Amino acid sequence: MILYSSPAVCSLQVVEETPCLRHKTRMANSSYTSGLWLTLLLTLFYTAKAKIPAVIVFGDSSVDSGNNNVMQTVLKSNFRPYGRDFEGGRPTGRFCNGRIPPDFISEAFGLKPAIPAYLDPAYNIQDFATGVCFASAGTGYDNATAMVLNVMPLWKEVEMFKDYQNKLRAHVGVRKAKTIVRQALYLLSLGTNDFLENYYTFPARRAQFTVKQYEDFLLGLAETFIREIYALGARKMSLTGLPPMGCLPLERATNIMGQNDCVELYNNVAVEFNGKLQSMATKLNKELRGLKLFNADAYNIFHDIVTKPSSFGFEVTSVACCATGTFEMSYLCNQDNPFTCSDASKFAFWDAFHPTEKTNKIIADHLIPQLLSTFA
Ligand SMILES: *[C@@H]1O[C@H](CO)[C@@H](O)[C@H](O)[C@H]1NC(C)=O
């Protein structure tokens, strides 16, 4: 049962306003000649690109690009059909048929189209200097969550970040390393597992906390984590809240209240927790000098995809593409399963817990204009 009850989902979110686009429109309507306008636009474009030297990722399976491959855990995805729509049809350890949101975001900032995992032996510090992923599928803010499937707790991700900084200094020198760390964009995405893999699956935390108390406990851990990486030099951060986690196929399949409906309780917890994250971001932005903590909430776009699938070109959202689409992930989603769909782009979910590449791209595309205008 443990195998079925786990990792997190992609999150990253949509934002309503796009000041950057408004700005461009205003320029287009002005009396500049088209040549001058083009020059200005190009300058804006390259300045934007020059400002973010690297994308650095912390979190769970929503953003893990392969760190679990080398860990003693059952939570892996470095085999087919995972990665079948990735470049070369290569399974990488991403919990997806293709790319995940940080990959699309990195590309949009003019950096590499896929962010390598720090523990992947195929890459070295030269690769990591422009983008690196410390995320571990199955982890959460709570140390106890990482213990469920023996994956990397968040504090170890921070230890890897320190190790990375040492290697970066040796590679590009102390001054340049400091600039990269300070100017990099940090993508932080986790929390789903704390609720679904831990709180609602095992009795220990439920005996200790009501769900509201557990939210506050996690919030304290999230704040500590942000203060830690801030102290280590991080400044530009995008923090993703929880997705509508009651709508993951696994939760829908096990919903005893309805016929394959989303579990409203879990969605309500997600909305409540996201609101608390937002308040924390506002507080820390006031308190910590130079910090730009952007609260990236994937909830609304994700919910739109699940409730209005046809407007996004999806045919199926209640079950996933892989295997029966109701409970399989990790080793249960494998090449031998005859039920896996042939066209993942018709499905919102790839496995019972994770979105398809198409969903990831829709989410990233909603987020990117806001990230560009906030950080570039
Ligand atoms: C999580 O574990 C680490 C390492 O043992 C420890 O330093 C940290 O205090 C723990 N966090 C909590 C909230 O217990």
The ligand as a Tripos MOL2 file, in Angstrom:
@<TRIPOS>MOLECULE
LIG
   14    14     1     0     0
SMALL
NO_CHARGES

@<TRIPOS>ATOM
      1 C1         14.9990   17.4250   10.7050 C.3       1 LIG1
      2 O1         16.1800   16.6360   10.7860 O.3       1 LIG1
      3 C2         17.3830   17.3760   10.8660 C.3       1 LIG1
      4 C3         18.5320   16.4110   10.8530 C.3       1 LIG1
      5 O2         18.4110   15.4340   11.8330 O.3       1 LIG1
      6 C4         17.3900   18.2430   12.1120 C.3       1 LIG1
      7 O3         18.5520   19.0520   12.1250 O.3       1 LIG1
      8 C5         16.1530   19.1360   12.1000 C.3       1 LIG1
      9 O4         16.0880   19.8690   13.3050 O.3       1 LIG1
     10 C6         14.8960   18.3040   11.9410 C.3       1 LIG1
     11 N1         13.7480   19.1970   11.8590 N.am      1 LIG1
     12 C7         12.7180   19.0950   12.6790 C.2       1 LIG1
     13 C8         11.6770   20.1200   12.5730 C.3       1 LIG1
     14 O5         12.6290   18.2110   13.5140 O.2       1 LIG1
@<TRIPOS>BOND
     1     1     2 1
     2     1    10 1
     3     2     3 1
     4     3     4 1
     5     3     6 1
     6     4     5 1
     7     6     7 1
     8     6     8 1
     9     8     9 1
    10     8    10 1
    11    10    11 1
    12    11    12 1
    13    12    13 1
    14    12    14 2
@<TRIPOS>SUBSTRUCTURE
     1 LIG1         1 GROUP 0 **** ****
